[in-house]
Amino acid sequence: MNPALRFAEKTVIVTGAASGIGQATVVRLVSEGGNVIGVDTNEGGLNETVTKATANAASGGKARYMLGSVADEATVKKIVADVIAAEGRLDVLVNMAGILRSQATTETSLDLFQAVLNVNLIGTFLFCREALPHLLKSRGNIVNAASTSSLFGHPYMAAYAASKGGVFALTRTLAWEYMKQGVRVNAVAPGGIVTPMTVEQGGRMDGLDLSLFAHLSRPDRAFGQPEHVAAVIAMLASADGGHMTGEVVKVDGGVHN
Ligand SMILES: NC(=O)c1ccc[n+]([C@@H]2O[C@H](COP(=O)([O-])OP(=O)(O)OC[C@H]3O[C@@H](n4cnc5c(N)ncnc54)[C@H](O)[C@@H]3O)[C@@H](O)[C@H]2O)c1
């Protein structure tokens, strides 16, 4: 196999594909020959992703999208079933869909807490559950989106950090459960990556004590790019990560060392 085409002949689903890390992952995997189906609720962003991913089709990779919410069970079932009907196989699932809502815990409503869990944790569970029977056939793998908040806790992110802590535990659990059958399950734990999520959240921090974040940024204030995380996802999801499972790999510029 050409080492630059690690996803040739591979069918991949990437959720959260309309933006940020999910979009960069689609672009990366298509550039390595993957047949990638992006899933998101944002159709404009999905169109942009497909345009970017297919701008250089020299790899033989392909991209298309399916619109839908990861938090809706019937939608997730239908998307996975439709992919199998059309492609006949699934080799990799990348769960990047996520939402972040920062506020003081005393101000956090049950509705907001549940809404964050529904996308970040329940959505990841639903896609894993529906994809696993097909990944068992292909001896494929999953890469989930944890977060440095799931490992260390971040102020004002009770719902988000709890949901990502759940993704951390889900990842490790599935890794053990399916290890003997050859399905690998890993996660990335990004921190401080410039995406619409972090940029928009920066605008919603009024009234919060920003000094609590002092230990969460680098001395040079450098942020990471979505492509930094996409490169690690590509490694984990490819044969290069073939002896890794249950790993939650930080991509945070070294802040949490
Ligand atoms: N950017 C960071 O620094 C950072 C840090 C830690 C973890 N993460 C995680 O990485 C993942 C990607 O984040 P990002 O920074 O690229 O954010 P982003 O906001 O740029 O992308 C998230 C995508 O998820 C989609 N999405 C939201 N709800 C959805 C739903 N119900 N169904 C389908 N799609 C939905 C959004 O439309 C968006 O396209 C997220 O899970 C996020 O929590 C990011």
PDBQT file of the ligand as one rigid body, heavy atoms in Angstrom, charges set to zero:
ROOT
HETATM    1  N1  LIG A 301     -11.692  22.980  19.755  1.00  0.00    +0.000 N 
HETATM    2  C1  LIG A 301     -11.193  22.502  20.884  1.00  0.00    +0.000 C 
HETATM    3  O1  LIG A 301     -10.281  23.098  21.482  1.00  0.00    +0.000 OA
HETATM    4  C2  LIG A 301     -11.718  21.211  21.455  1.00  0.00    +0.000 A 
HETATM    5  C3  LIG A 301     -11.207  20.810  22.686  1.00  0.00    +0.000 A 
HETATM    6  C4  LIG A 301     -11.653  19.613  23.234  1.00  0.00    +0.000 A 
HETATM    7  C5  LIG A 301     -12.579  18.836  22.558  1.00  0.00    +0.000 A 
HETATM    8  N2  LIG A 301     -13.077  19.260  21.369  1.00  0.00    +0.000 N 
HETATM    9  C6  LIG A 301     -14.071  18.411  20.734  1.00  0.00    +0.000 C 
HETATM   10  O2  LIG A 301     -13.754  18.178  19.373  1.00  0.00    +0.000 OA
HETATM   11  C7  LIG A 301     -14.957  18.008  18.623  1.00  0.00    +0.000 C 
HETATM   12  C8  LIG A 301     -14.957  18.960  17.451  1.00  0.00    +0.000 C 
HETATM   13  O3  LIG A 301     -15.011  20.280  17.988  1.00  0.00    +0.000 OA
HETATM   14  P1  LIG A 301     -14.638  21.593  17.166  1.00  0.00    +0.000 P 
HETATM   15  O4  LIG A 301     -13.764  22.393  18.048  1.00  0.00    +0.000 OA
HETATM   16  O5  LIG A 301     -14.216  21.226  15.800  1.00  0.00    +0.000 OA
HETATM   17  O6  LIG A 301     -16.064  22.310  17.182  1.00  0.00    +0.000 OA
HETATM   18  P2  LIG A 301     -16.995  22.895  16.000  1.00  0.00    +0.000 P 
HETATM   19  O7  LIG A 301     -18.080  23.627  16.697  1.00  0.00    +0.000 OA
HETATM   20  O8  LIG A 301     -16.158  23.602  15.004  1.00  0.00    +0.000 OA
HETATM   21  O9  LIG A 301     -17.567  21.567  15.336  1.00  0.00    +0.000 OA
HETATM   22  C9  LIG A 301     -18.545  20.788  15.956  1.00  0.00    +0.000 C 
HETATM   23  C10 LIG A 301     -19.499  20.299  14.885  1.00  0.00    +0.000 C 
HETATM   24  O10 LIG A 301     -20.474  19.455  15.512  1.00  0.00    +0.000 OA
HETATM   25  C11 LIG A 301     -21.716  19.709  14.879  1.00  0.00    +0.000 C 
HETATM   26  N3  LIG A 301     -22.837  19.308  15.711  1.00  0.00    +0.000 N 
HETATM   27  C12 LIG A 301     -23.285  19.890  16.856  1.00  0.00    +0.000 A 
HETATM   28  N4  LIG A 301     -24.386  19.257  17.287  1.00  0.00    +0.000 NA
HETATM   29  C13 LIG A 301     -24.629  18.246  16.406  1.00  0.00    +0.000 A 
HETATM   30  C14 LIG A 301     -25.620  17.239  16.326  1.00  0.00    +0.000 A 
HETATM   31  N5  LIG A 301     -26.604  17.136  17.242  1.00  0.00    +0.000 N 
HETATM   32  N6  LIG A 301     -25.576  16.357  15.293  1.00  0.00    +0.000 NA
HETATM   33  C15 LIG A 301     -24.599  16.449  14.355  1.00  0.00    +0.000 A 
HETATM   34  N7  LIG A 301     -23.638  17.392  14.385  1.00  0.00    +0.000 NA
HETATM   35  C16 LIG A 301     -23.656  18.282  15.402  1.00  0.00    +0.000 A 
HETATM   36  C17 LIG A 301     -21.700  21.225  14.639  1.00  0.00    +0.000 C 
HETATM   37  O11 LIG A 301     -22.681  21.616  13.680  1.00  0.00    +0.000 OA
HETATM   38  C18 LIG A 301     -20.269  21.426  14.185  1.00  0.00    +0.000 C 
HETATM   39  O12 LIG A 301     -20.163  21.313  12.792  1.00  0.00    +0.000 OA
HETATM   40  C19 LIG A 301     -16.119  18.258  19.606  1.00  0.00    +0.000 C 
HETATM   41  O13 LIG A 301     -16.623  17.034  20.085  1.00  0.00    +0.000 OA
HETATM   42  C20 LIG A 301     -15.452  19.033  20.713  1.00  0.00    +0.000 C 
HETATM   43  O14 LIG A 301     -16.140  18.906  21.937  1.00  0.00    +0.000 OA
HETATM   44  C21 LIG A 301     -12.666  20.424  20.802  1.00  0.00    +0.000 A 
ENDROOT
TORSDOF 0
